[in-house]
Amino acid sequence: MNERRRTAYDEPVQATADRVASNEALFAEANDAIAVIAGSIPPRPLVPFLCECPDARCTQIAELSLGEYALLRLFANRFVIAPSCMGGDRAGTLVVETTERFTIVDRLVV
């Protein structure tokens, strides 16, 4: 049987809205803790942050400077997506910035 593995992107947008918001908030909260720790140790140019995509199973990493991360957090609906993750491809998502190290997305509809 040729069954495709289901992903977070297979479910209807309305049915997943709460889960998406919850996952993104959880990853953003964890990244805030990473930023606090990174700010208290000797500086490094790039800090590894968790991908903030809707998939709770995602283990991808995005590298940002603390300044880039602080700028991202100025906007409540913006999230960092790892370069190899498809988390920026959801309906209602606007790609704000793309680099080799990360993509910043704005969730217009959650």
Sine and cosine of phi, psi and omega as CSV:
sin_phi,cos_phi,sin_psi,cos_psi,sin_omega,cos_omega
0.00,0.00,0.68,-0.74,-0.08,-1.00
-0.97,-0.26,0.96,0.29,0.01,-1.00
-1.00,-0.06,0.71,-0.71,0.04,-1.00
-1.00,0.04,0.66,-0.75,0.04,-1.00
-0.92,0.39,0.75,-0.66,0.02,-1.00
-0.96,0.28,0.58,-0.82,0.04,-1.00
-0.82,-0.58,0.07,-1.00,0.01,-1.00
-0.90,0.43,-0.29,0.96,-0.07,-1.00
-1.00,-0.02,-0.02,1.00,-0.03,-1.00
-1.00,0.05,-0.33,0.94,-0.08,-1.00
-1.00,0.10,0.45,-0.89,0.04,-1.00
-0.86,0.52,0.56,-0.83,-0.06,-1.00
-0.84,0.54,-0.73,0.68,-0.04,-1.00
-0.88,0.47,-0.66,0.76,-0.04,-1.00
-0.93,0.36,-0.40,0.92,-0.06,-1.00
-0.97,-0.26,-0.02,1.00,-0.11,-0.99
-0.83,0.55,-0.72,0.69,-0.02,-1.00
-0.91,0.41,-0.66,0.75,0.00,-1.00
-0.92,0.40,-0.66,0.75,0.02,-1.00
-0.87,0.49,-0.77,0.64,0.00,-1.00
-0.87,0.48,-0.66,0.75,0.00,-1.00
-0.91,0.42,-0.72,0.69,0.00,-1.00
-0.89,0.45,-0.72,0.69,-0.01,-1.00
-0.89,0.46,-0.67,0.74,0.02,-1.00
-0.90,0.43,-0.65,0.76,0.01,-1.00
-0.89,0.45,-0.73,0.68,0.02,-1.00
-0.91,0.41,-0.63,0.78,0.01,-1.00
-0.90,0.43,-0.64,0.77,0.04,-1.00
-0.90,0.44,-0.69,0.73,0.04,-1.00
-0.89,0.46,-0.65,0.76,0.02,-1.00
-0.92,0.39,-0.56,0.83,0.08,-1.00
-0.87,0.49,-0.66,0.75,0.04,-1.00
-0.91,0.41,-0.63,0.77,0.05,-1.00
-0.88,0.48,-0.68,0.73,-0.01,-1.00
-0.89,0.45,-0.65,0.76,0.02,-1.00
-0.89,0.45,-0.72,0.69,0.01,-1.00
-0.90,0.43,-0.70,0.71,-0.01,-1.00
-0.88,0.47,-0.54,0.84,0.01,-1.00
-0.97,0.26,-0.23,0.97,-0.05,-1.00
-0.98,-0.22,-0.01,1.00,0.01,-1.00
-0.91,-0.42,0.17,-0.98,0.02,-1.00
-0.79,0.61,0.68,-0.73,-0.11,-0.99
-0.87,0.48,0.58,-0.82,0.17,-0.99
-0.76,-0.65,0.53,-0.85,-0.09,-1.00
-0.90,0.44,-0.59,0.81,-0.02,-1.00
-0.77,-0.63,0.61,-0.79,-0.01,-1.00
-0.89,-0.46,0.71,-0.71,0.04,-1.00
-0.98,0.20,0.84,-0.54,0.04,-1.00
-0.90,-0.44,0.45,-0.89,0.04,-1.00
-0.95,0.31,0.60,-0.80,0.13,-0.99
-0.89,0.45,0.72,-0.69,-0.04,-1.00
-0.98,-0.22,0.56,0.83,0.02,-1.00
-0.97,0.26,0.16,-0.99,-0.04,-1.00
-0.95,0.32,-0.24,0.97,-0.08,-1.00
-0.99,0.11,0.94,-0.34,-0.03,-1.00
-0.88,0.47,-0.32,0.95,0.00,-1.00
-1.00,0.01,-0.07,1.00,-0.04,-1.00
-0.91,0.41,0.70,-0.71,0.02,-1.00
-0.84,-0.55,0.32,0.95,-0.04,-1.00
-0.97,0.26,0.42,-0.91,-0.03,-1.00
-0.87,-0.50,0.65,-0.76,0.12,-0.99
-0.88,-0.47,0.72,-0.70,0.00,-1.00
-0.98,-0.21,0.82,-0.57,0.03,-1.00
-0.73,-0.69,0.43,-0.90,0.19,-0.98
-0.97,0.25,0.31,-0.95,0.04,-1.00
-0.89,0.46,-0.54,0.84,0.05,-1.00
-0.91,0.41,-0.68,0.73,0.05,-1.00
-0.89,0.46,-0.64,0.77,0.00,-1.00
-0.92,0.38,-0.67,0.75,0.02,-1.00
-0.88,0.48,-0.65,0.76,0.03,-1.00
-0.90,0.44,-0.67,0.74,0.05,-1.00
-0.84,0.55,-0.70,0.71,-0.08,-1.00
-0.95,0.30,-0.11,0.99,0.09,-1.00
-0.94,0.35,-0.30,0.96,-0.06,-1.00
-0.88,-0.48,0.89,-0.46,-0.11,-0.99
-0.89,0.46,-0.51,0.86,-0.06,-1.00
-0.99,-0.12,0.20,0.98,0.00,-1.00
-0.97,-0.23,0.62,-0.79,-0.06,-1.00
-0.66,-0.75,0.47,-0.88,0.03,-1.00
-0.99,-0.10,0.71,-0.71,0.02,-1.00
-0.86,-0.51,0.71,-0.70,0.04,-1.00
-0.91,0.42,0.49,-0.87,-0.08,-1.00
-0.87,0.49,-0.49,0.87,-0.04,-1.00
-1.00,-0.08,0.07,1.00,-0.03,-1.00
-1.00,-0.10,0.48,-0.88,0.01,-1.00
-0.99,-0.14,0.26,0.97,-0.07,-1.00
-0.90,0.44,-0.29,0.96,0.03,-1.00
-1.00,0.05,0.04,1.00,-0.08,-1.00
-1.00,-0.10,0.18,0.98,-0.02,-1.00
-0.97,0.25,0.48,-0.88,0.13,-0.99
-0.89,0.47,0.60,-0.80,0.00,-1.00
0.99,0.15,0.27,0.96,-0.02,-1.00
-0.91,-0.42,0.73,-0.68,0.07,-1.00
-0.92,-0.38,0.83,-0.55,0.07,-1.00
-0.97,0.22,0.86,-0.51,-0.05,-1.00
-1.00,-0.05,-0.64,0.77,-0.04,-1.00
-0.45,-0.90,0.64,-0.77,0.08,-1.00
-0.75,-0.66,0.77,-0.64,0.09,-1.00
-0.77,-0.63,-0.01,-1.00,0.08,-1.00
-0.93,0.37,-0.40,0.92,-0.11,-0.99
-0.99,-0.15,-0.38,0.92,-0.07,-1.00
-0.22,-0.97,0.24,-0.97,0.17,-0.98
-0.80,-0.61,0.69,-0.73,0.10,-1.00
-0.97,-0.24,0.79,-0.61,0.02,-1.00
-0.86,-0.51,0.47,-0.88,0.10,-0.99
-0.92,-0.39,0.84,-0.54,0.03,-1.00
-1.00,0.08,0.99,-0.16,-0.02,-1.00
-0.95,0.30,-0.58,0.81,0.00,-1.00
-0.80,-0.60,0.82,-0.57,0.02,-1.00
-0.87,-0.50,0.00,0.00,0.00,0.00
